[in-house]
Amino acid sequence: MTIIMPEFLHQSLPSLIELRRHLHQHPELGFEEFATSDLVAQRLEEWGYEVHRGLAGTGVVGQLKKGTGSRSIGLRADMDALPINEETALPHASSVPGKMHGCGHDGHTAMLLAAAHYLAEHGSFNGTLNVIFQPAEEGLGGAKRMVEEGLFERFPCDGVFGLHNAPGIPVGSFALREGPFLASSDSYIITIHGKGGHGAFPHTTTDPVVAAAHIVVALQSIVARNVAPLDTAIITVGAIHAGDAPNVIPGTAELRLSVRALKPEVRDLLVQRIRELVTAEAQAYRCTATIETRSSYPVLVNDPASTEFARDVIFDHFGEENLNYPMAPVTGSEDFAFMLEACEGAYVFMGNGGDGKISLHSPYYDFNDEGLAYGAYYWIKLAERFLA
């Protein structure tokens, strides 16, 4: 299928690439997207949007109404970068040490701006368009904060849609599924409290390291023996911290966990069993345990009707050969899940090309500029059909 895009997109592609690379050169971390949000707000105001700022600190919402239609749609892009030293050596590489757009949010922001520009000047729709530029997607829950601060009360949406680039999927292709699509993510810090002392006299101590070691092994039994074999569950102990010297038994030991599931009920089971098992194992070795939750994202669940709608837009405008449906669920996480808990909608992946060997969050990653027009075109057709 030949994809016929508006001439406006072709003509504006060089400036769109320039914009994306400017954003890439000037990355800002979560809740620090001051220059990025200034740029976004300025562009939207120039194109006639009613611009609202301040949700989640650096969030920007642009609203544009055409006609008398009562329906409204929300299109969301994330703006934040990652705390990574870029190693691409590209001409447009990050100019800020220790920060880079290693997940493609520069591309996401540029694509939604391009779509917003087209829809303002040439868009054929009857209703309300809300373009949502969200801060702090990378582990800080910017979407949750926007929702809590009244995003959908101030800007009601009949549907909200998100998009993320995906290395390894061909440029111009899209992938999605209805129902649970991305995993929940819960991070915990478990501290085992014992009684420290000299390594030569272990009988006078209560060793939290031994308890921690048994907890690490026992945690894997939850997935193996408590979760149904056909359900997805992941418990990763990513860090262990205890002691400084080989002949000193420390007073505490710390475990850091990442826990994921693709069903809310499995997530609840994991939380319950982790608490039960950690408490019991610590007691078995005469220790106590405290469990601190550091971050918590729900399962991202695509609404069936919204998913079918997005799928049909992709099918009609990009062709069946560029549609991966239903895509297998992904065990990564995304805070757009908070928006989908508050409003019906759907989340899709867009191809970033390549063989997938350079992944998201890699210091060698770069958004593929060939995909900019495809992403913008998807947003345009999605909005125009939703507000037809």
C-alpha positions in Angstrom: 0.0 0.0 0.0 1.3 3.5 -0.9 0.9 5.8 2.1 -0.2 9.2 0.8 0.4 11.9 3.3 -0.6 15.6 3.2 1.7 17.8 1.2 2.0 20.0 4.3 3.8 17.2 6.2 6.3 16.7 3.3 7.0 20.4 3.1 7.5 20.8 6.8 9.6 17.6 7.3 13.0 19.4 7.3 11.9 21.9 10.0 10.4 18.9 11.9 13.7 17.1 11.8 15.4 20.3 12.9 13.0 20.6 15.8 13.5 17.0 16.9 17.2 17.3 16.9 17.1 20.6 18.8 15.1 18.8 21.5 17.6 16.0 21.5 20.5 18.4 22.0 18.8 20.0 24.9 17.5 17.2 27.1 15.7 17.8 30.4 14.9 15.3 33.2 11.5 14.7 34.7 9.8 17.7 36.2 12.7 19.9 34.9 11.4 20.3 31.3 11.3 24.1 31.6 12.8 25.0 28.2 11.0 22.2 26.4 7.6 23.2 27.8 8.3 26.9 27.0 9.0 25.8 23.4 5.9 23.7 23.2 3.7 26.4 24.7 5.1 29.1 22.3 4.4 26.9 19.2 0.9 26.1 20.3 0.1 29.7 21.0 1.4 30.7 17.6 -1.0 28.2 16.0 -4.1 29.4 17.8 -4.4 26.9 20.7 -5.6 27.9 24.1 -2.6 26.9 26.1 -2.7 25.8 29.8 0.4 25.3 31.9 1.3 24.1 35.3 -0.3 20.6 35.5 2.4 18.4 37.1 4.6 21.5 37.2 6.0 21.5 33.6 3.0 19.9 31.8 1.4 21.7 28.9 -2.1 21.2 27.4 -3.2 22.9 24.2 -6.9 23.0 23.4 -8.4 23.7 20.0 -12.1 23.8 19.2 -13.6 23.6 15.7 -17.3 23.6 14.9 -20.0 22.8 17.3 -19.3 19.1 18.0 -19.5 17.9 21.6 -16.8 15.1 21.3 -13.3 15.6 22.5 -10.0 13.7 22.2 -6.7 13.7 24.0 -3.4 13.0 22.3 -0.4 12.6 24.7 3.3 12.9 24.2 6.0 12.7 26.9 8.8 15.2 27.1 11.4 14.1 29.6 14.9 12.7 29.0 17.0 10.1 30.9 20.1 10.5 33.2 22.4 8.8 30.7 25.7 9.9 29.1 25.1 9.8 25.4 27.7 7.9 23.4 26.3 8.2 19.8 28.8 10.9 18.7 26.1 12.3 16.4 26.2 15.9 15.3 23.0 16.5 17.3 24.1 14.6 20.3 23.1 15.8 23.8 24.9 19.0 24.8 24.2 18.3 28.5 26.5 15.8 30.3 24.7 13.0 32.0 21.4 13.6 30.2 20.1 12.3 26.9 16.9 11.5 25.1 17.5 7.8 25.2 13.8 6.8 24.9 12.7 9.0 22.0 10.6 11.5 23.8 12.2 14.2 21.7 10.6 12.4 18.7 7.2 12.0 20.5 7.1 15.7 21.3 8.1 16.7 17.8 5.5 14.4 16.2 2.6 15.7 18.3 3.7 19.3 17.6 3.7 18.6 13.9 0.2 17.1 14.1 -1.0 20.0 16.2 0.3 22.5 13.6 -1.4 20.7 10.7 -4.7 20.2 12.6 -4.8 23.9 13.5 -4.2 25.1 9.9 -5.7 22.3 7.8 -7.5 19.9 10.1 -11.0 18.8 9.2 -12.8 18.0 12.5 -15.8 19.0 14.5 -15.2 19.0 18.3 -12.4 19.6 20.8 -8.8 18.6 20.4 -6.6 18.4 23.5 -2.9 17.9 22.9 -1.2 16.8 26.2 2.5 17.2 26.7 3.4 15.3 29.8 6.5 15.6 32.0 8.3 12.9 33.9 7.3 9.7 32.3 10.6 8.0 33.2 9.8 6.5 36.6 8.5 9.6 38.2 4.8 9.2 37.4 4.1 12.5 35.6 0.9 11.1 34.1 -0.4 10.2 37.6 0.3 13.7 38.8 -1.5 15.3 35.9 -4.5 13.1 36.5 -4.5 13.8 40.2 -4.2 17.6 39.5 -7.4 17.5 37.4 -6.3 16.8 33.8 -9.6 15.1 32.8 -11.8 17.4 34.9 -10.4 20.5 33.3 -10.0 18.9 29.8 -12.7 16.2 29.5 -11.9 13.6 26.8 -14.1 10.9 25.2 -10.9 9.1 24.5 -7.2 9.6 25.2 -4.4 8.0 23.1 -0.7 7.5 23.5 2.2 6.4 21.2 5.7 5.2 21.8 8.5 4.4 19.3 9.7 0.8 19.2 13.2 -0.2 17.9 13.1 -3.4 15.8 9.7 -2.6 14.3 9.9 -1.3 10.7 9.4 2.4 10.2 5.9 3.1 9.1 4.5 0.1 11.0 2.4 0.1 14.1 1.6 -2.5 16.8 -1.1 -2.7 19.4 -3.5 -5.0 21.3 -6.6 -4.7 23.4 -6.7 -5.4 27.1 -3.5 -5.7 29.2 -0.6 -4.5 27.0 2.2 -3.4 29.2 3.1 -4.7 32.7 2.6 -3.2 36.1 5.8 -2.1 37.8 6.4 -1.9 41.5 9.7 -1.1 43.1 10.5 -2.0 46.7 13.3 -1.5 49.1 13.4 -4.3 51.7 15.5 -3.7 54.8 16.4 -6.6 57.0 17.2 -5.6 60.6 19.4 -7.8 62.7 22.2 -7.3 65.2 25.7 -6.6 64.0 29.0 -7.7 65.5 32.4 -9.2 65.0 32.7 -11.9 62.3 34.7 -14.1 64.7 31.7 -14.3 67.1 28.7 -14.9 64.9 26.7 -16.5 67.8 26.5 -13.1 69.5 24.9 -11.5 66.4 21.7 -11.8 64.4 23.0 -11.9 60.9 20.7 -10.0 58.4 22.9 -11.1 55.4 22.0 -14.7 55.9 18.3 -13.8 56.1 18.6 -11.6 53.0 20.2 -14.5 51.1 17.4 -16.9 51.9 14.8 -14.2 51.0 16.4 -13.8 47.6 16.1 -17.5 46.9 12.6 -17.8 48.4 11.2 -14.9 46.4 11.6 -16.9 43.2 9.2 -19.6 44.6 6.4 -17.0 44.4 6.5 -17.0 40.6 7.2 -20.7 40.4 4.6 -21.9 43.0 2.0 -19.2 43.6 1.3 -17.7 40.1 -0.6 -19.7 37.5 1.8 -21.1 34.8 0.1 -19.2 32.0 0.2 -15.9 33.8 3.2 -13.5 33.5 5.0 -12.5 36.7 8.5 -11.2 37.3 10.4 -10.6 40.6 13.8 -9.2 40.1 16.3 -8.5 42.9 18.4 -5.9 41.2 20.5 -4.8 44.2 21.8 -6.1 47.5 23.6 -3.9 49.9 25.1 -5.1 53.2 28.2 -4.4 55.2 31.6 -3.0 54.3 34.2 -5.3 55.8 34.7 -9.1 55.5 35.1 -9.6 59.3 32.1 -7.5 60.4 28.5 -8.7 60.5 26.4 -5.7 59.6 23.3 -4.6 61.5 21.2 -4.3 58.3 20.9 -5.7 54.8 19.0 -4.1 51.9 17.3 -5.7 48.9 15.9 -3.7 46.0 13.2 -5.3 44.0 11.4 -4.7 40.7 8.1 -6.6 40.4 6.0 -6.9 37.2 2.7 -8.5 36.1 0.3 -8.3 33.2 -2.9 -8.8 35.2 -4.1 -6.6 38.1 -5.0 -9.7 40.2 -1.6 -11.2 39.7 0.0 -7.9 40.7 -2.1 -8.0 43.9 -1.0 -11.6 44.6 2.7 -10.7 44.2 2.4 -7.8 46.6 0.7 -9.9 49.2 3.0 -12.9 48.9 6.2 -10.8 48.9 5.1 -9.1 52.2 4.2 -12.5 53.7 7.3 -14.3 52.6 9.8 -11.5 53.5 8.3 -11.2 57.0 8.3 -14.9 57.7 11.8 -15.5 56.3 13.2 -12.6 58.4 11.6 -14.0 61.5 13.0 -17.4 60.8 16.5 -16.0 61.2 15.6 -13.8 64.2 15.5 -10.6 62.2 12.7 -8.1 61.3 12.0 -6.6 57.9 10.5 -3.3 56.6 9.2 -2.9 53.1 9.2 0.5 51.4 7.4 1.1 48.1 9.4 3.4 45.9 7.3 3.5 42.7 4.1 1.9 41.6 2.6 1.8 38.0 -0.5 -0.2 37.2 -1.0 -2.5 34.2 -1.6 -0.6 31.0 -5.0 -1.8 29.7 -6.2 -0.8 26.3 -10.0 -0.2 26.1 -11.4 -2.6 23.4 -13.4 0.0 21.5 -10.6 2.5 21.5 -8.1 -0.1 20.4 -10.4 -1.2 17.5 -10.7 2.5 16.5 -6.9 3.0 16.5 -6.4 -0.3 14.7 -8.9 0.7 12.0 -7.1 4.1 11.5 -3.8 2.3 11.0 -5.3 -0.3 8.7 -7.0 2.3 6.5 -4.1 4.7 6.2 -1.0 2.6 6.6 -2.2 -0.8 5.3 -2.6 -4.3 6.7 1.1 -5.0 6.0 2.0 -2.2 8.5 -0.2 -3.4 11.3 0.9 -5.9 13.9 -2.4 -6.8 15.7 -2.7 -8.3 18.2 0.9 -7.7 19.3 2.2 -9.9 22.2 2.1 -8.1 25.6 5.2 -6.3 26.7 6.7 -6.6 30.2 8.0 -3.0 30.2 5.9 -0.4 31.9 4.5 3.0 31.0 2.8 5.6 33.2 0.2 6.3 30.4 -1.5 3.5 32.3 -2.7 6.1 34.9 -4.4 8.1 32.1 -6.1 4.9 30.8 -7.4 4.2 34.4 -9.1 7.6 34.3 -10.3 7.7 30.7 -11.0 5.2 27.9 -8.3 5.1 25.3 -5.5 3.1 23.7 -1.7 3.0 23.4 0.2 2.0 20.3 3.8 1.3 19.3 5.3 2.9 16.2 8.2 1.4 14.4 11.6 3.0 14.9 13.4 0.7 12.5 16.7 -1.1 13.0 17.3 -4.6 14.1 16.4 -3.9 17.7 20.0 -4.5 19.0 20.1 -0.9 20.1 17.3 -0.7 22.6 15.5 2.1 24.4 17.5 3.6 27.3 20.8 2.7 25.5 23.5 5.4 25.4 23.7 4.6 21.6 20.0 5.1 20.9 18.6 7.8 18.7 15.1 8.4 17.5 14.7 7.6 13.8 13.8 10.8 11.9 12.3 8.7 9.1 9.4 8.0 11.5 8.5 11.6 12.3 6.0 12.0 9.4 4.4 8.6 10.0 3.7 9.4 13.7 2.4 12.9 12.9 0.1 11.4 10.2 -1.2 8.8 12.6 -2.1 11.5 15.1 -3.8 13.6 12.3 -6.0 10.8 11.0 -6.8 9.6 14.4 -8.0 13.0 15.6 -9.9 13.8 12.4 -11.8 10.5 12.4 -12.5 10.6 16.1 -13.9 14.1 15.8 -15.6 13.6 12.4 
